[in-house]
Amino acid sequence: MSPPRTVAFIQEWLPRYRLPFFNLLRDLLGTQRIELRLYYGQPVGAAAKRSDAAGLPWAHQVANTHLGPLVWQPVWRQAGRADLVIVEQANRLALNYLLLAARPARGPRVAFFGHGANLQGNPSSLRERWKRTLVRTPDWWFAYTDGAAGHVVSAGYPANRITVVQNAVDTSGLAEVDIPKRTGRCIYVGSLYESKRLPFLVDAADRIVTKIPQFELIVVGDGPLRSWLQNKAEIRHWLHQEGPSHGVSRDRLFASSELTLVPGSVGLVVVDSFAARAPLVTIDKALHGPEAEYLHDGVNGRVLAPESAGRYAEAVIQLLMDRALRDTLVDGCVSSSRKYTIETMAANFSSGIMAALAMRRLA
C-alpha cells in the first residue's frame, strides 16, 4: 500500500473561529488517506488586539519573523515534504514566493486560499497590481466565495482549477440555543476598528432609542476602539460593552437578539446572523468582506444605501416595530443558515484538495 499523501496548510496565525473547520477537514481527509499538517504563527498589531488567537493540539505552532512589511514563516523544510501546500493569498508572506519558485525543481504543488483581490485596497496601486499578477501563479485556487472566484477568473486564471469553498463558521452552538428573543435587543459582533463605522452605529442607536425605549445594543468584540466605545457606554444605559466573548455566553446573547447591526465592513458575522435568526442590517459599499455576498436585501437582511445615520436608524426602527416584516427576513435567515455551513465548507475544501492532488503537475 502506498504511503498517505500529505497536505501542508500554512496560516500566518490561527483565529479561534477556524478551529472547527480544521478539525472537520482533517477528519474528512483522513478517510481518503490524506494527512493534514497545519502550521501557524502568532498575530501581531491590530490582529493581536482582537483577542481571537487560538491553537490546536495536533497542529504545529511556529515563530514567525517580521522583516519590515514581509512575514517569514519558518516551515520551508516541512512544506517541501508535502504533496500539496495551501497558503494564504497575501503579498507579505515571503514563503509563498519560495514555494512557487521551487515547483520546477519538483517542489510541492502550491494552492492559494483567499479572496482573489483586496476588497479594501486601491485597485490601481502597485501592491494590488502585483497581487493580480500573483493570482495567476498557483497550481490550484481555494476561493472564499463565488465572487472571489470571479476575481480570480477575471485575472486570467482557469476556472477549472478553482474550488469555491463557501467560507463559513461553526454555528452549531447557536442552533442549540433555545431562548426567546428579547424585545428591542440588537447586537453588534466583530472587531472594534475604524472600518466597522462604530461612531456611525452609536449615532444611529441614539436615534433608535428615542423611538423604541426598550432598545438596547449589545457589543461583542475587541480592538483599538474598545476604550472609545466604553466611554460612550458609560453615559448610555442601553449600550452594553461585553468585550470579547466566545462559546455559550456569546451564543446566548446572539440568539436573544432581534437584529444584528453592523453598518461597516461585514464578513463572517453574516453567517452567525443567519443561524441566530437575527437579520443583519448594513450599508452598501462599506469595504465588506466576500461573505457579504450571502446577504440579500429584503430576503435575509437589509443592505441600505450609504446615506445618513438617520436613514439607518429609520430602517432599524421599522424592523423592530414591524413583526411581519422582520419575520420575512428571519425566514430568509433560516434558509441561508442551511446553505452556509462549516460542514459544507470542509466538504468543498476536501473535494478541492483531492482534485488538486490528482491534477497533472504544472511546470
Buried (B, 14 or more C-beta within 10 A) or exposed (E): EEEEBBBBBBBBBBBBBBBBBBBBBBEBBEEEEBBBBBBBBBBEEEBEBBBBBBBBEEBBBBEBEEEEEEBBBEBEEBBBEBBBBBBBBBBBBBBBEEBBEBBEEEBBBBBBBBBBBBBEEEEEEEEBEEBBEBBEBBBBBBBBBEBBBBBBBEBEBEEEBBBBBBBBBBBEBBBEBEEEBBEBBBBBBBBBBBEBBBBBBBBBBBBBBEBBEEBBBBBBBBBBBBEEBBEBBEEBEBBBBBEBBBEEEBBBBBBBBBBBBBBBBBBBBBBBBBBBBBBBBBBEEBBBBBBBBBBEEEBBBBBBEBEEBEBBBBBBBEBBEEEEBBEBBBBBBEEBBEEBBBBBBBBBBBBBBBEBBEBEEEE
